[in-house]
């Protein structure tokens, strides 16, 4: 009977056994090598731990107590430690501007680098806060300084001035540049002037150099130092006009204030005026251009000099003057030429008179009135001088027409049509008005009108009166009986 085998036994017979199924063999290992392995492993663990600790430490930073720091110092610390600051600004009367008020992390607390740290920073006292404006004029300098400091005023300033009226340390005046006392704020600008009292000057003073300074600057120096300044103007070939040439006391020299100081001020280079009346207009203008002076030529009527002749100048020849001087010179227009104004109006000849008189003609106009031809009213019908040349200051007589002479006709009993025809015939202007006629018997409403319809009731100028064709006649025409 064959022996029954298990599945494992069959497998064992058919295949080669793996080494794990073989019998274990033990070999002797030297103890020193094992110790080396342990030491190396420990060192490796220590290095890893050290690297971790160092990395942890170097990636974090300890937050200092920044309260009370200037914000610039906080920014410097944050930059050095790779921290971002988030700033919240707020007004605080008790803490100066740019000082840290609070932080969101406690001092000595650690924070990762590249993290955000929140800071609250003071903007100082609120500049828009309303303030009570005191009675400045009753305060002295120290009281005003204390008021400015205690209220942290940003726009107030004190300036001192000498004063012979206000005693020292008292207010001279003040100037509000923003608003007024009622709406005064911390930021409002105000300048307060405080007296230093009278300026006490020493009897002597060291004189500075006034070379190349202006007369105005010297006068200002004299005013500030209570010294009388005497200005003498002189021509100078080299110094520009207005600059000091010499001074009576040398610079660096001590002088008594009561002695005063004299300075010579340049009028510029001297220009000697030529005899311009011996020149023509163009020659005189050329000379003026060459000598840097201005020439103003006035055309004037003159009885003694031919037209175009220069005959007088505002600065005499041979006189020394400065560059830039204005010289006025008269040029003759000769005698006055009078035209013929007959047929023109009075305005025509008066306009001509005004024009020539602007150039020294001094013409006068005398006026007469006479009757003339029809339609001539207001026109010149004769003049005493015409189409001729006259001397200056001549009087010319003109005759002005009053119009054609007429005798006012009697219009009573005439109709409107007859009056119109008569007006056209005489050349006079007639204006008509219309009204109801009075009744022949005012107590009888049925009575007839005194003037029939369309007939003349009255005329403004009485019959047989002398008139002219320029007159206007008002005539009232009857509308007959009022119904």
Phi, psi and omega per residue, in radians:
X1 nan 2.183 -3.100
X2 -1.310 2.593 -3.119
X3 -1.359 2.281 3.125
X4 -1.321 2.290 -3.106
X5 -2.028 2.567 3.110
X6 -1.368 2.952 3.110
X7 -1.086 -0.661 -3.132
X8 -1.192 -0.646 3.126
X9 -1.135 -0.672 -3.140
X10 -1.141 -0.744 3.120
X11 -1.107 -0.631 -3.096
X12 -1.187 -0.586 -3.120
X13 -1.357 -0.529 -3.040
X14 -1.512 -0.389 -3.070
X15 -2.156 2.810 3.086
X16 -1.393 2.371 -3.125
X17 -1.239 2.424 3.042
X18 -1.253 2.836 -3.093
X19 -1.033 -0.493 -3.112
X20 -1.217 -0.337 3.112
X21 -1.634 -0.115 3.111
X22 -1.349 2.975 -3.135
X23 -1.293 2.298 -3.124
X24 -1.195 2.536 3.101
X25 -2.139 2.330 3.130
X26 -1.911 2.349 3.086
X27 -2.061 2.638 -3.121
X28 -1.395 2.251 3.098
X29 -1.954 2.467 -3.127
X30 -1.263 2.265 -3.110
X31 -1.067 -0.493 -3.104
X32 -1.158 -0.635 3.132
X33 -1.159 -0.659 3.141
X34 -1.089 -0.695 3.130
X35 -1.130 -0.662 -3.139
X36 -1.088 -0.733 -3.130
X37 -1.081 -0.763 -3.138
X38 -1.086 -0.745 -3.120
X39 -1.120 -0.789 -3.130
X40 -1.077 -0.740 3.139
X41 -1.090 -0.736 -3.140
X42 -1.103 -0.748 3.136
X43 -1.075 -0.751 3.139
X44 -1.057 -0.735 3.115
X45 -1.112 -0.716 3.118
X46 -1.096 -0.710 3.138
X47 -1.109 -0.787 3.131
X48 -1.056 -0.775 3.136
X49 -1.102 -0.730 -3.140
X50 -1.100 -0.773 3.128
X51 -1.056 -0.715 3.136
X52 -1.102 -0.799 -3.114
X53 -1.115 -0.798 -3.131
X54 -1.075 -0.787 3.131
X55 -1.052 -0.750 -3.140
X56 -1.098 -0.795 -3.095
X57 -1.150 -0.782 -3.069
X58 -1.282 -0.302 3.127
X59 -1.544 -0.025 3.140
X60 -2.219 2.796 -3.110
X61 -2.423 2.565 3.133
X62 -1.552 2.222 -3.100
X63 -1.394 2.171 3.092
X64 -1.422 2.990 3.052
X65 -1.453 1.785 -3.068
X66 -1.581 -0.102 3.126
X67 -1.035 2.153 -3.085
X68 1.710 -0.172 3.104
X69 -1.298 2.669 2.904
X70 -1.291 2.435 -3.051
X71 -1.030 -0.514 3.124
X72 -1.133 -0.634 3.088
X73 -1.184 -0.631 3.108
X74 -1.136 -0.739 3.104
X75 -1.096 -0.679 3.136
X76 -1.122 -0.780 3.110
X77 -1.074 -0.778 -3.123
X78 -1.092 -0.675 3.119
X79 -1.162 -0.752 -3.127
X80 -1.159 -0.498 -3.066
X81 -1.918 0.247 3.068
X82 0.968 0.827 3.111
X83 -2.042 2.413 3.092
X84 -1.648 2.273 3.132
X85 -1.701 2.341 3.006
X86 -1.925 1.971 -2.981
X87 -1.738 2.265 3.001
X88 -2.016 2.035 -3.094
X89 -1.662 2.488 3.062
X90 -2.671 2.622 3.135
X91 -1.262 2.499 3.098
X92 -2.662 1.967 -3.077
X93 -1.089 -0.615 -3.009
X94 -1.495 -0.232 -3.081
X95 -2.082 2.324 -3.087
X96 -1.136 2.791 3.138
X97 -1.085 2.467 3.082
X98 1.278 0.277 3.074
X99 -1.767 2.376 -3.114
X100 -1.222 2.258 3.140
X101 -1.672 -0.719 -3.071
X102 -2.716 2.829 3.076
X103 -2.427 2.669 -3.038
X104 -1.428 -0.199 3.095
X105 -2.006 2.501 3.115
X106 -1.226 2.675 3.057
X107 -1.060 2.541 -3.129
X108 1.301 -0.039 3.058
X109 -1.346 2.500 -3.118
X110 -1.642 2.698 -3.109
X111 -2.555 2.496 3.114
X112 -1.176 2.550 3.037
X113 -1.136 2.686 -3.067
X114 1.222 0.224 3.049
X115 -1.584 3.049 -3.115
X116 -1.886 2.328 3.072
X117 -2.020 2.190 -3.124
X118 -1.594 2.236 3.113
X119 -2.175 2.506 2.986
X120 -1.833 2.188 -3.017
X121 -2.120 2.405 -3.113
X122 -1.329 2.424 2.982
X123 -1.747 0.227 -3.121
X124 1.338 -2.887 -3.136
X125 -1.209 2.560 -3.110
X126 -1.171 2.015 -3.095
X127 -1.178 -0.372 -3.107
X128 -1.603 0.088 -3.141
X129 -1.244 2.317 3.132
X130 -1.222 2.477 -3.088
X131 -2.222 2.607 3.038
X132 -1.393 2.198 -3.134
X133 -1.544 2.114 -3.060
X134 -1.387 3.101 3.063
X135 -1.442 1.449 -3.020
X136 -0.975 -0.722 -3.014
X137 -1.132 -0.309 3.130
X138 -1.675 0.037 -3.079
X139 -1.795 2.717 3.039
X140 -1.753 -3.128 -3.031
X141 -1.059 -0.823 -3.098
X142 -1.145 -0.631 3.110
X143 -1.167 -0.662 3.111
X144 -1.201 -0.724 3.094
X145 -1.066 -0.701 3.126
X146 -1.160 -0.701 3.112
X147 -1.078 -0.735 3.131
X148 -1.151 -0.786 -3.098
X149 -1.195 -0.785 -3.087
X150 -1.130 -0.566 -3.107
X151 -1.742 0.035 3.104
X152 0.898 0.860 -3.138
X153 -1.275 2.241 -3.091
X154 -1.670 -0.302 -3.079
X155 -1.898 0.040 -3.096
X156 -1.624 2.412 3.073
X157 -2.496 2.661 -3.120
X158 -1.994 2.312 3.047
X159 -2.183 2.480 -3.131
X160 -1.850 2.560 3.127
X161 -2.498 2.624 3.015
X162 -1.307 2.529 3.119
X163 -2.603 2.313 3.072
X164 -1.542 -0.082 -3.070
X165 -1.881 -0.801 -3.075
X166 -1.675 2.269 -3.119
X167 -1.183 2.752 -3.091
X168 -1.006 2.528 3.078
X169 1.343 0.049 3.121
X170 -1.826 2.799 -3.106
X171 -1.369 2.233 3.043
X172 -1.420 -0.930 3.038
X173 -2.919 3.101 3.071
X174 -2.506 2.748 -3.050
X175 -2.327 2.024 3.080
X176 -1.566 2.111 -3.121
X177 -1.646 -0.304 3.132
X178 -2.228 1.985 3.062
X179 1.187 -2.530 -3.108
X180 -2.525 -3.041 -3.080
X181 -1.085 -0.556 -3.065
X182 -1.242 -0.610 -3.115
X183 -1.947 0.590 -3.105
X184 -1.198 2.369 3.118
X185 -2.172 2.948 -3.117
X186 -1.015 -0.618 -3.086
X187 -1.524 -0.120 -3.078
X188 -1.038 2.389 -3.133
X189 -1.497 2.221 3.086
X190 -2.505 2.329 3.082
X191 -1.944 2.187 -3.089
X192 -1.974 2.170 -3.094
X193 -1.729 2.102 -3.097
X194 -1.881 2.386 -3.124
X195 -1.326 2.431 2.978
X196 -1.737 0.114 -3.087
X197 1.396 -2.999 3.138
X198 -1.224 2.457 3.119
X199 -1.373 2.127 3.120
X200 -1.693 2.027 -3.097
X201 -1.844 2.550 3.072
X202 -1.232 2.779 -3.107
X203 -1.173 -0.471 -3.095
X204 -2.094 2.865 3.126
X205 -2.636 2.596 3.071
X206 -1.497 2.193 -3.077
X207 -1.434 2.228 3.077
X208 -1.399 3.050 3.063
X209 -1.487 2.269 3.122
X210 -1.836 0.278 3.116
X211 -1.042 2.320 3.102
X212 1.133 0.301 3.028
X213 -1.752 2.862 -3.120
X214 -1.592 2.842 3.100
X215 -1.061 -0.643 3.138
X216 -1.085 -0.684 3.125
X217 -1.159 -0.671 3.117
X218 -1.164 -0.748 3.125
X219 -1.092 -0.689 3.106
X220 -1.098 -0.756 3.102
X221 -1.066 -0.755 3.134
X222 -1.099 -0.703 3.129
X223 -1.117 -0.730 -3.114
X224 -1.216 -0.454 -3.062
X225 -1.977 0.248 3.069
X226 0.989 0.823 3.132
X227 -2.162 2.276 3.117
X228 -1.301 2.260 -3.129
X229 -1.911 2.238 3.092
X230 -1.904 2.063 -3.110
X231 -1.727 2.214 3.065
X232 -2.104 2.137 -3.131
X233 -1.575 2.335 -3.122
X234 -2.394 2.687 3.019
X235 -1.353 2.519 3.108
X236 -2.538 2.329 -3.059
X237 -1.222 -0.475 -2.968
X238 -2.015 -0.584 -3.081
X239 -1.422 2.392 3.086
X240 -1.149 2.631 3.136
X241 -1.009 2.372 3.114
X242 1.653 -0.183 -3.131
X243 -1.680 2.610 -3.124
X244 -1.225 2.316 3.104
X245 -1.724 -0.857 3.133
X246 -2.448 2.832 3.051
X247 -2.348 2.525 -3.017
X248 -1.221 -0.394 3.082
X249 -2.090 2.213 -3.091
X250 -1.109 2.608 3.105
X251 -1.101 2.506 -3.116
X252 1.471 -0.041 -3.127
X253 -1.663 2.471 3.105
X254 -1.483 2.334 -3.138
X255 -2.334 2.742 3.022
X256 -1.347 2.396 -3.137
X257 -1.077 -0.595 -3.061
X258 -1.242 -0.265 -3.080
X259 -1.318 -0.457 -3.100
X260 1.328 2.923 -3.089
X261 -2.343 2.349 3.085
X262 -1.913 2.289 3.079
X263 -2.205 2.456 3.032
X264 -1.646 2.253 -3.101
X265 -1.999 2.340 -3.070
X266 -1.204 2.368 2.963
X267 -1.657 0.072 -3.091
X268 1.601 -3.015 -3.128
X269 -1.184 2.393 -3.127
X270 -1.313 2.379 3.036
X271 -2.041 2.160 3.121
X272 -1.565 2.129 -3.060
X273 -1.261 2.292 3.107
X274 -1.472 2.948 3.046
X275 -1.417 1.599 -3.045
X276 -1.274 -0.382 -3.107
X277 -1.241 -0.205 3.103
X278 -1.585 0.013 -3.085
X279 -1.912 2.909 2.958
X280 -1.464 3.000 3.112
X281 -0.982 -0.839 -3.079
X282 -1.173 -0.638 3.116
X283 -1.163 -0.733 3.128
X284 -1.121 -0.696 3.136
X285 -1.159 -0.684 3.103
X286 -1.093 -0.775 3.113
X287 -1.064 -0.736 -3.137
X288 -1.086 -0.736 3.133
X289 -1.125 -0.710 -3.115
X290 -1.189 -0.455 -3.082
X291 -1.877 0.223 3.057
X292 0.978 0.731 3.018
X293 -2.122 2.807 3.137
X294 -1.765 2.369 -3.122
X295 -1.985 2.163 3.079
X296 -1.977 2.004 -3.097
X297 -1.763 2.137 3.119
X298 -1.853 2.113 3.081
X299 -1.411 2.153 -3.074
X300 -2.348 2.454 3.032
X301 -1.224 2.410 -3.106
X302 -2.593 2.349 -3.088
X303 -1.399 -0.323 -2.983
X304 -1.770 -0.330 -3.055
X305 -2.079 2.473 3.140
X306 -1.175 2.751 3.130
X307 -1.019 2.317 3.132
X308 1.624 -0.095 -3.103
X309 -1.492 2.247 3.015
X310 -1.342 2.235 -3.018
X311 -2.271 -0.107 3.035
X312 -2.769 2.666 3.136
X313 -2.392 2.598 -3.022
X314 -1.267 -0.453 3.085
X315 -2.079 2.185 -3.047
X316 -1.124 2.592 3.102
X317 -1.097 2.539 -3.103
X318 1.552 -0.197 3.132
X319 -1.358 2.454 3.069
X320 -1.574 2.318 3.102
X321 -2.452 -3.113 -3.075
X322 -1.772 2.797 3.008
X323 -1.079 2.522 -3.102
X324 1.565 -0.086 3.132
X325 -1.115 2.603 3.083
X326 -1.806 2.151 3.127
X327 -1.975 2.178 3.096
X328 -1.723 2.362 -3.128
X329 -2.394 2.436 -3.138
X330 -1.656 2.421 3.091
X331 -2.102 2.265 -3.036
X332 -1.265 2.371 2.965
X333 -1.699 0.072 -3.092
X334 1.323 -2.753 3.119
X335 -1.390 2.996 -3.033
X336 -1.563 2.226 3.088
X337 -1.596 2.191 -3.107
X338 -1.848 2.211 3.104
X339 -1.567 -3.050 -3.137
X340 -1.808 2.037 -3.101
X341 -1.863 0.126 3.120
X342 -1.077 2.292 -3.083
X343 1.657 -0.281 3.075
X344 -1.580 -3.022 -3.136
X345 -1.780 2.942 3.072
X346 -1.043 -0.645 -3.141
X347 -1.060 -0.617 -3.127
X348 -1.051 -0.871 -3.076
X349 -1.277 -0.552 3.109
X350 -1.210 -0.630 3.077
X351 -1.112 -0.782 3.079
X352 -1.036 -0.774 3.141
X353 -1.019 -0.796 -3.123
X354 -1.093 -0.672 -3.131
X355 -1.118 -0.853 -3.088
X356 -1.258 -0.536 -3.140
X357 -1.208 -0.425 3.050
X358 -1.096 -0.386 3.112
X359 -1.889 0.458 2.984
X360 1.484 0.272 -3.129
X361 -1.229 -0.585 3.114
X362 0.975 0.703 3.108
X363 -1.399 2.485 3.060
X364 -2.140 2.657 -3.105
X365 -2.081 2.172 3.017
X366 -1.802 2.603 -3.000
X367 -2.270 2.349 2.964
X368 -2.100 2.809 3.073
X369 -2.225 2.370 3.103
X370 -2.523 2.806 3.034
X371 -1.311 2.545 -3.132
X372 -2.309 -2.651 -3.123
X373 -1.390 2.944 3.107
X374 -1.060 2.354 3.107
X375 1.363 0.155 -3.082
X376 -1.673 0.081 -3.045
X377 -0.963 2.303 3.073
X378 1.441 -0.052 -3.128
X379 -1.707 2.710 3.098
X380 -1.356 2.172 3.136
X381 -1.853 -0.171 3.030
X382 -2.895 2.714 3.030
X383 -2.509 2.568 -3.005
X384 -1.222 -0.537 3.128
X385 -2.338 2.283 3.084
X386 -2.626 2.610 3.136
X387 0.870 0.864 -3.094
X388 -2.604 2.948 3.099
X389 -1.901 2.308 -3.083
X390 -2.247 2.838 3.047
X391 -1.279 2.841 3.024
X392 -1.120 2.748 3.138
X393 1.201 0.340 3.094
X394 -1.417 2.531 3.059
X395 -1.784 2.328 3.115
X396 -2.003 2.264 -3.137
X397 -1.771 2.302 3.109
X398 -2.132 2.674 3.077
X399 -1.998 2.201 -3.118
X400 -1.822 2.308 -3.115
X401 -1.288 2.376 3.014
X402 -1.586 0.083 -3.067
X403 1.685 3.107 -3.139
X404 -1.321 2.366 -3.103
X405 -1.287 2.281 -3.140
X406 -2.381 2.772 3.010
X407 -1.879 2.191 -3.099
X408 -1.130 2.123 3.127
X409 -1.355 2.820 3.069
X410 -1.506 2.068 -3.061
X411 -1.659 -0.027 -3.122
X412 -1.076 2.371 3.118
X413 1.474 0.000 -3.141
X414 -1.728 2.628 3.098
X415 -1.472 2.935 3.111
X416 -1.027 -0.726 -3.118
X417 -1.116 -0.718 3.127
X418 -1.136 -0.665 3.129
X419 -1.155 -0.743 3.112
X420 -1.056 -0.744 -3.134
X421 -1.119 -0.718 3.129
X422 -1.144 -0.700 3.119
X423 -1.095 -0.696 3.101
X424 -1.145 -0.663 -3.131
X425 -1.162 -0.744 -3.106
X426 -1.462 -0.277 -3.114
X427 1.348 0.471 3.125
X428 -1.862 2.703 -3.116
X429 -1.628 2.263 -3.122
X430 -2.127 2.269 3.067
X431 -1.898 2.336 -3.061
X432 -1.856 2.516 3.012
X433 -2.290 2.716 -3.038
X434 -2.267 2.398 3.106
X435 -2.707 2.772 3.101
X436 -1.261 2.521 -3.124
X437 -1.418 2.633 3.021
X438 -1.191 2.703 3.121
X439 -1.427 2.622 3.110
X440 -1.123 -0.533 3.048
X441 -2.228 1.709 -3.056
X442 -0.999 -0.368 -3.109
X443 -1.549 -0.131 -3.120
X444 -2.045 1.892 -3.098
X445 -1.159 -0.309 -3.116
X446 -1.595 -0.073 -3.123
X447 -1.233 2.837 -3.085
X448 -1.406 2.730 3.078
X449 -1.220 2.651 3.119
X450 -1.215 -0.529 3.106
X451 -2.182 2.178 -3.104
X452 -1.188 2.787 3.133
X453 -0.990 2.415 3.090
X454 1.349 0.096 3.103
X455 -1.819 2.801 -3.098
X456 -1.246 2.245 3.028
X457 -1.570 -0.782 -3.098
X458 -2.730 2.878 3.058
X459 -2.353 2.578 -3.018
X460 -1.303 -0.461 3.109
X461 -2.008 2.253 -3.070
X462 -1.138 2.645 3.093
X463 -1.057 2.580 3.122
X464 1.250 0.138 3.045
X465 -1.407 2.486 3.087
X466 -1.313 2.223 3.114
X467 -2.343 3.123 3.027
X468 -2.236 2.923 -3.124
X469 -1.208 -0.025 3.090
X470 -1.624 -0.161 -3.115
X471 -1.329 2.722 3.074
X472 -2.008 2.259 -3.091
X473 -1.883 2.290 3.055
X474 -1.734 2.181 -3.092
X475 -2.170 2.322 3.105
X476 -1.765 2.214 -3.130
X477 -1.875 2.448 -3.091
X478 -1.316 2.413 2.996
X479 -1.686 0.133 -3.128
X480 1.424 -2.687 -3.090
X481 -1.442 2.340 3.089
X482 -1.312 2.227 -3.134
X483 -1.260 nan nan
